[in-house]
């Protein structure tokens, strides 16, 4: 357009293009969703891990009591 002499229109188009938000592809949205799910599961796992260790200790402790009696 600039070569054709329509400088005003060229500047408007360029300004419009600069003001557009960055392109967000479906692939990128899926990546963010997967990362979010993984982070959520890791946080849940971290919260549940001490409980799981305690329950394992209790189970192994109860097994020992059963064999001693």
C-alpha positions in Angstrom: 0.0 0.0 0.0 2.8 2.3 0.8 4.3 1.8 -2.7 0.9 2.7 -4.2 0.9 6.0 -2.3 -1.8 5.4 0.3 0.4 6.2 3.3 -2.5 7.2 5.6 -4.2 3.8 5.1 -0.8 2.0 5.5 -0.2 3.7 8.8 -3.7 2.8 10.1 -3.3 -0.8 9.1 0.2 -1.0 10.8 -1.2 0.6 13.9 -4.1 -1.8 14.0 -1.8 -4.7 13.6 0.5 -3.5 16.4 -2.5 -3.1 18.8 -3.8 -6.7 18.2 -3.3 -9.1 21.1 -0.6 -11.8 20.6 -1.8 -14.8 18.6 -2.9 -17.6 20.9 -3.1 -20.9 19.2 -5.2 -23.9 20.2 -1.9 -25.8 20.8 -0.7 -23.2 23.2 -4.1 -23.2 25.1 -3.8 -27.0 25.4 -0.2 -26.7 26.7 -1.3 -24.3 29.4 -4.3 -26.5 30.4 -2.0 -29.6 30.7 0.6 -27.7 32.7 -2.1 -26.4 35.0 -3.5 -29.9 35.6 0.0 -31.3 36.3 0.7 -28.5 38.8 -2.6 -29.1 40.5 -2.0 -32.8 40.8 1.5 -32.2 42.2 0.2 -29.9 44.8 -2.5 -32.4 45.8 0.1 -35.2 45.9 2.4 -33.0 48.1 -0.6 -32.4 50.5 -1.6 -36.1 50.6 1.9 -37.6 50.9 2.4 -37.1 54.6 -1.0 -38.7 55.2 -0.1 -41.6 53.0 3.2 -42.2 54.9 1.4 -42.1 58.2 -1.2 -44.6 57.0 1.5 -46.9 55.7 3.3 -46.7 59.1 0.1 -47.5 60.9 -0.6 -50.5 58.6 2.9 -51.9 59.0 2.6 -51.3 62.8 -0.7 -53.1 63.0 0.8 -56.0 61.1 3.6 -56.3 63.7 1.0 -56.3 66.5 -0.9 -59.1 64.8 2.2 -61.3 64.6 3.3 -60.5 68.1 0.0 -61.5 69.7 
